């Protein structure tokens, strides 16, 4: 799926050399004008806002009569990847990113739009539901403190994580249920599984982008059931996901978790991907920071408290040694992209190719009543309600 702005032609832009009309956005040759690149970012963002704001609410969260189920794994072989790629949970959103906000990729794009140009310290709306979700994550963090790592011969994969995970499996449903209103308590079993799966794998004691994906699905289900609302979109990234990222790193460090499915130096990161997408959106139109800035360790540390991407770079610098270009080659190349808008678009493409299109990730993905693995209604011709509002800035 192309980004909403990717295939748009640039309008006429006044510049020092007169008027230039660009073709589809594709590289430096389209910005060889007398304007700073941050102005090009601003123009692209303006076009995106105009497109998104032209859409209106297409439906409501699932109703009180909705039947929740315990999600299960349904993609059990590589041959079944077509089920995922043609499902409402994936393919439909590739056809129209604004048609079904509840679907996974559309959810990422909608939240991406909501945090464009916003730092972690930006004054945003924080609802009671957001505060309760943060309290859930704080409780999980205290469980880590109560279950310290054990002394063992091997350095990686501390077995105390299995005790932590067992507690999470036992208590997460009740924890979530205690924070939901009575009308939504029936959703706790389905919703809690995505939170549990977002903590890592107890057998292998590892963590990777599939677990991160489960947590993003957890956030999405909170919107789907109506616990979180449209007003919570920015907070979902800047507060809830930022808190989750702290929790994930605490798990990784405390229990010395292995990266799940890492490609080593050729990976974007050993553990995460989503904070690079949303983090690059935060930096669009930044007056000082350009993509080339993040490879500087001092810059990353100075801005880590305000931007998810910089926080990720700082974390990498803290746990890895040697030249950045050697231990994080993919990120090194990304730093050469001219604008944050292009970085953001490229990372979304990379995420779909390197995570969502990979069987080793999707085989561990759970599908239930909120994320269904069924034929896309746009392919079958069956009309279907989107269940939530489309992205709106």
C-alpha positions as CSV (number, residue, x, y, z in Angstrom):
1,X,0.0,0.0,0.0
2,X,1.3,3.4,-0.9
3,X,1.4,6.1,1.6
4,X,-1.4,8.7,1.2
5,X,1.1,11.3,0.0
6,X,3.4,9.0,-1.9
7,X,1.9,9.3,-5.4
8,X,0.7,12.9,-5.2
9,X,2.3,15.3,-7.6
10,X,3.9,18.4,-6.2
11,X,2.1,21.6,-7.0
12,X,3.9,24.6,-8.5
13,X,6.3,25.9,-5.9
14,X,7.7,29.4,-6.1
15,X,11.5,29.3,-5.6
16,X,14.6,31.3,-6.3
17,X,14.9,29.7,-9.8
18,X,11.2,30.5,-10.7
19,X,8.5,27.8,-10.7
20,X,9.2,24.1,-10.6
21,X,6.6,21.3,-10.9
22,X,7.7,18.0,-9.4
23,X,6.5,14.5,-10.3
24,X,5.7,11.7,-7.8
25,X,7.8,12.1,-4.7
26,X,10.8,10.0,-5.2
27,X,14.1,11.5,-4.2
28,X,16.4,14.5,-3.9
29,X,15.8,15.5,-7.5
30,X,12.3,16.7,-6.6
31,X,13.5,19.1,-4.0
32,X,16.2,20.9,-5.9
33,X,14.6,24.3,-5.4
34,X,15.3,27.3,-3.3
35,X,13.3,26.1,-0.3
36,X,14.7,24.4,2.7
37,X,13.7,20.7,3.0
38,X,11.7,21.4,6.1
39,X,9.4,23.6,3.9
40,X,8.9,20.6,1.6
41,X,8.0,18.5,4.6
42,X,5.5,21.1,5.7
43,X,3.9,21.1,2.2
44,X,3.6,17.4,2.1
45,X,2.1,17.4,5.6
46,X,-0.4,20.0,4.6
47,X,-1.6,17.9,1.6
48,X,-1.9,14.9,3.9
49,X,-4.0,16.9,6.4
50,X,-6.3,18.1,3.6
51,X,-6.9,14.6,2.4
52,X,-7.5,13.1,5.8
53,X,-9.7,15.9,7.0
54,X,-12.0,15.3,4.0
55,X,-13.2,12.0,5.5
56,X,-15.9,11.7,8.1
57,X,-16.9,9.1,10.7
58,X,-17.9,5.9,9.1
59,X,-19.1,3.9,12.1
60,X,-18.9,3.3,15.8
61,X,-16.9,0.9,18.0
62,X,-18.4,-2.6,18.4
63,X,-21.7,-2.5,20.2
64,X,-22.9,-3.9,23.5
65,X,-24.2,-7.0,21.8
66,X,-20.8,-7.9,20.4
67,X,-19.7,-11.4,21.1
68,X,-16.1,-11.6,22.2
69,X,-14.0,-14.7,21.7
70,X,-10.6,-16.0,22.9
71,X,-8.3,-15.3,20.0
72,X,-6.3,-18.1,18.5
73,X,-3.5,-18.5,16.0
74,X,-4.8,-19.2,12.5
75,X,-1.9,-18.8,10.1
76,X,-0.2,-22.2,10.7
77,X,1.8,-22.6,7.5
78,X,3.6,-20.3,4.9
79,X,1.0,-21.4,2.4
80,X,-1.7,-19.7,4.5
81,X,-0.1,-16.3,4.4
82,X,-2.6,-15.5,1.6
83,X,-5.3,-15.7,4.2
84,X,-3.6,-12.9,6.0
85,X,-2.8,-10.9,2.9
86,X,-6.4,-11.1,1.7
87,X,-8.1,-10.5,5.0
88,X,-10.0,-7.5,6.3
89,X,-7.2,-7.3,8.9
90,X,-4.6,-6.6,6.2
91,X,-5.5,-6.4,2.5
92,X,-8.5,-4.1,2.9
93,X,-6.5,-1.4,4.5
94,X,-3.9,-1.6,1.7
95,X,-6.7,-0.7,-0.8
96,X,-7.8,2.3,1.2
97,X,-6.0,3.4,4.3
98,X,-8.9,5.5,5.4
99,X,-11.7,2.9,5.0
100,X,-11.2,0.9,8.1
101,X,-9.4,2.5,11.0
102,X,-9.8,-0.6,13.2
103,X,-7.6,-2.7,11.0
104,X,-3.9,-3.0,11.9
105,X,-2.1,-1.0,9.2
106,X,-4.8,1.7,9.2
107,X,-4.5,2.0,13.0
108,X,-0.7,2.6,12.7
109,X,-1.3,5.2,10.0
110,X,-4.0,7.0,11.9
111,X,-1.8,7.2,15.0
112,X,1.1,8.2,12.8
113,X,-0.9,11.2,11.6
114,X,-2.0,12.1,15.1
115,X,1.6,12.6,16.4
116,X,3.1,14.3,13.4
117,X,5.2,17.2,14.7
118,X,4.5,16.4,18.3
119,X,7.1,15.7,21.0
120,X,6.6,13.4,24.0
121,X,6.3,16.6,26.1
122,X,3.6,18.2,23.9
123,X,0.6,19.2,26.0
124,X,-2.1,16.8,24.8
125,X,-5.5,15.5,26.0
126,X,-5.0,12.7,28.5
127,X,-8.3,11.0,29.3
128,X,-9.3,8.9,32.3
129,X,-9.1,5.8,30.1
130,X,-5.6,6.7,29.1
131,X,-4.6,7.1,32.7
132,X,-6.1,3.7,33.5
133,X,-4.2,2.1,30.7
134,X,-1.0,3.6,32.0
135,X,-1.8,2.2,35.4
136,X,-2.0,-1.2,33.9
137,X,1.5,-0.9,32.5
138,X,2.8,0.5,35.8
139,X,1.4,-2.6,37.6
140,X,3.3,-4.8,35.1
141,X,6.5,-2.9,35.9
142,X,6.1,-3.5,39.6
143,X,5.8,-7.3,38.9
144,X,9.2,-7.1,37.3
145,X,10.6,-5.5,40.5
146,X,8.9,-8.3,42.5
147,X,10.4,-11.1,40.4
148,X,14.2,-10.3,40.1
149,X,16.5,-12.3,37.8
150,X,18.0,-15.4,39.3
151,X,21.7,-16.5,39.3
152,X,22.3,-18.9,36.5
153,X,25.3,-20.1,34.4
154,X,24.1,-18.7,31.0
155,X,24.2,-14.9,30.4
156,X,21.1,-14.6,28.3
157,X,17.5,-15.7,28.8
158,X,17.1,-15.5,32.6
159,X,14.6,-18.1,33.6
160,X,12.9,-15.7,36.1
161,X,11.1,-14.3,33.1
162,X,9.0,-17.4,33.0
163,X,7.8,-16.6,36.5
164,X,7.0,-13.1,35.5
165,X,5.1,-14.3,32.4
166,X,3.2,-16.9,34.4
167,X,2.0,-14.1,36.7
168,X,1.0,-12.0,33.7
169,X,-1.0,-14.9,32.2
170,X,-2.7,-15.4,35.5
171,X,-3.5,-11.8,36.4
172,X,-3.7,-9.7,33.2
173,X,-7.3,-10.5,32.5
174,X,-8.4,-9.5,36.0
175,X,-6.1,-6.4,35.9
176,X,-7.7,-5.2,32.7
177,X,-11.2,-6.1,33.8
178,X,-10.7,-4.0,37.0
179,X,-10.1,-0.9,34.9
180,X,-12.9,-1.4,32.4
181,X,-16.4,-0.1,33.0
182,X,-19.1,-2.7,33.6
183,X,-20.4,-2.5,30.1
184,X,-17.0,-3.5,28.7
185,X,-15.8,-6.2,31.2
186,X,-16.9,-9.0,28.8
187,X,-14.1,-7.8,26.5
188,X,-11.3,-8.4,29.0
189,X,-10.5,-12.0,28.0
190,X,-10.0,-11.2,24.4
191,X,-8.3,-7.9,24.9
192,X,-5.9,-9.2,27.7
193,X,-4.4,-11.9,25.4
194,X,-2.9,-9.2,23.2
195,X,-1.3,-7.5,26.2
196,X,0.1,-10.8,27.4
197,X,1.6,-11.7,24.0
198,X,3.2,-8.2,23.9
199,X,5.5,-9.1,26.8
200,X,7.7,-11.7,25.0
201,X,7.9,-15.5,24.7
202,X,8.4,-17.5,27.9
203,X,9.7,-20.6,26.2
204,X,12.5,-19.0,24.3
205,X,12.8,-16.0,26.7
206,X,13.0,-13.7,23.7
207,X,11.3,-10.5,22.4
208,X,10.8,-9.1,18.9
209,X,8.6,-7.2,16.5
210,X,5.9,-9.8,16.7
211,X,5.5,-9.1,20.4
212,X,5.6,-5.4,19.7
213,X,2.8,-6.0,17.1
214,X,0.7,-7.8,19.8
215,X,0.9,-4.7,22.0
216,X,-0.1,-2.4,19.1
217,X,-3.1,-4.7,18.5
218,X,-3.9,-4.5,22.3
219,X,-4.0,-0.7,21.9
220,X,-6.2,-1.1,18.8
221,X,-8.6,-3.3,20.7
222,X,-9.1,-0.7,23.3
223,X,-10.3,1.7,20.6
224,X,-12.4,-1.1,19.0
225,X,-14.3,-1.7,22.2
226,X,-14.8,2.0,22.8
227,X,-12.6,2.2,25.9
228,X,-10.3,4.7,24.2
229,X,-11.8,7.3,21.8
230,X,-10.7,9.4,18.9
231,X,-9.4,12.0,21.4
232,X,-7.0,9.5,22.7
233,X,-5.1,8.9,19.5
234,X,-2.1,11.1,20.3
235,X,-2.0,9.9,23.9
236,X,-1.9,6.3,22.6
237,X,1.5,7.0,21.1
238,X,3.0,9.7,23.3
239,X,1.8,8.3,26.6
240,X,0.7,4.6,26.3
241,X,3.2,3.3,23.7
242,X,6.0,5.4,25.2
243,X,5.3,3.7,28.6
244,X,5.2,0.3,27.0
245,X,8.5,0.9,25.3
246,X,10.0,1.6,28.8
247,X,8.4,-1.6,30.0
248,X,9.7,-3.6,27.1
249,X,13.3,-2.3,27.7
250,X,13.0,-3.1,31.4
251,X,12.0,-6.7,30.5
252,X,14.9,-7.0,28.0
253,X,17.5,-5.7,30.4
254,X,16.2,-7.4,33.6
255,X,15.8,-10.8,32.1
256,X,18.5,-10.5,29.4
257,X,16.0,-11.5,26.7
258,X,17.2,-12.6,23.3
259,X,16.1,-10.8,20.1
260,X,13.4,-12.8,18.4
261,X,14.2,-13.3,14.7
262,X,16.8,-10.6,14.5
263,X,18.9,-10.4,11.3
264,X,21.8,-9.0,13.3
265,X,23.6,-6.0,11.8
266,X,21.1,-6.0,8.9
267,X,18.1,-5.5,11.2
268,X,16.6,-2.1,11.8
269,X,16.8,-2.8,15.5
270,X,17.2,-6.0,17.6
271,X,13.8,-5.6,19.3
272,X,11.6,-2.7,18.0
273,X,10.2,-1.2,14.8
274,X,7.1,0.8,15.5
275,X,8.8,3.5,17.5
276,X,11.0,4.3,14.5
277,X,7.8,4.9,12.4
278,X,5.9,7.0,14.9
279,X,9.2,8.6,16.0
280,X,10.0,9.8,12.5
281,X,6.5,11.2,12.3
282,X,7.2,13.2,15.4
283,X,10.2,14.8,13.8
284,X,8.5,15.9,10.6
285,X,8.9,19.7,10.3
286,X,11.4,19.9,13.2
287,X,13.2,23.2,12.9
288,X,16.6,21.8,13.7
289,X,16.8,18.1,13.5
290,X,17.3,16.4,10.2
291,X,17.6,12.6,9.5
292,X,21.4,12.8,9.5
293,X,21.3,14.1,13.0
294,X,20.4,10.9,14.8
295,X,23.7,9.1,14.2
296,X,25.3,11.6,16.5
297,X,25.3,10.1,20.0
298,X,25.2,13.4,21.8
299,X,22.2,14.5,19.7
300,X,20.3,11.3,20.3
301,X,20.9,11.6,24.1
302,X,19.8,15.2,24.2
303,X,16.5,14.6,22.4
304,X,15.8,11.1,23.7
305,X,13.3,12.4,26.3
306,X,11.2,14.0,23.6
307,X,11.2,11.8,20.6
308,X,10.7,8.0,20.3
309,X,13.2,7.6,17.5
310,X,15.9,9.4,19.4
311,X,15.1,7.3,22.4
312,X,15.6,4.2,20.3
313,X,19.0,5.4,19.0
314,X,20.1,6.3,22.5
315,X,19.1,2.8,23.7
316,X,21.1,1.2,20.9
317,X,24.1,3.4,21.7
318,X,23.8,2.3,25.4
319,X,23.8,-1.5,24.7
320,X,26.1,-1.7,21.6
321,X,29.7,-0.7,21.0
322,X,31.7,0.2,18.0
323,X,31.0,2.5,15.0
324,X,27.3,3.2,14.5
325,X,27.6,2.3,10.8
326,X,28.8,-1.1,11.6
327,X,26.4,-2.2,14.4
328,X,23.3,-0.4,12.9
329,X,23.9,-0.4,9.2
330,X,20.3,-0.1,8.1
331,X,19.8,3.0,10.4
332,X,23.0,4.4,9.1
333,X,21.7,4.3,5.5
334,X,18.3,5.7,6.6
335,X,20.1,8.7,8.0
336,X,21.0,9.7,4.5
337,X,17.4,10.2,3.4
338,X,16.8,13.9,2.9
339,X,13.5,14.5,4.9
340,X,11.6,13.0,7.8
341,X,8.6,12.6,5.6
342,X,10.5,10.3,3.3
343,X,12.0,8.4,6.2
344,X,8.5,7.9,7.6
345,X,7.1,6.6,4.3
346,X,10.1,4.4,3.8
347,X,9.9,2.9,7.2
348,X,6.2,2.0,6.8
349,X,7.0,0.2,3.5
350,X,9.9,-1.6,5.2
351,X,7.6,-2.6,8.1
352,X,5.1,-4.2,5.8
353,X,7.8,-6.0,3.9
354,X,10.0,-7.1,6.8
355,X,7.4,-7.8,9.5
356,X,3.8,-8.0,8.2
357,X,4.8,-10.1,5.1
358,X,6.9,-12.6,7.2
359,X,5.4,-16.0,8.1
360,X,7.6,-16.3,11.3
361,X,5.9,-13.3,12.6
362,X,2.3,-13.8,11.4
363,X,2.3,-17.5,12.6
364,X,2.3,-16.2,16.1
365,X,-0.4,-13.6,15.5
366,X,-3.8,-14.1,17.2
367,X,-7.2,-13.5,15.5
368,X,-10.5,-13.3,17.3
369,X,-13.7,-11.1,17.0
370,X,-11.8,-7.8,16.9
371,X,-9.1,-8.9,14.5
372,X,-10.7,-11.3,12.0
373,X,-8.9,-13.5,9.5
374,X,-11.7,-13.5,6.9
375,X,-11.9,-12.6,3.2
376,X,-11.7,-8.8,2.6
377,X,-15.2,-7.5,1.9
378,X,-13.8,-5.3,-0.8
379,X,-12.6,-8.4,-2.7
380,X,-15.8,-10.3,-2.2
381,X,-18.2,-7.4,-2.8
382,X,-19.8,-7.7,0.6
383,X,-20.4,-4.3,2.3
384,X,-19.0,-4.1,5.8
385,X,-19.1,-1.4,8.4
386,X,-15.7,-0.2,9.4
387,X,-16.6,-0.2,13.1
388,X,-14.6,2.9,13.9
389,X,-14.0,6.4,12.6
390,X,-11.4,6.9,9.9
391,X,-8.2,8.9,10.7
392,X,-8.9,12.5,11.3
393,X,-6.4,15.2,12.3
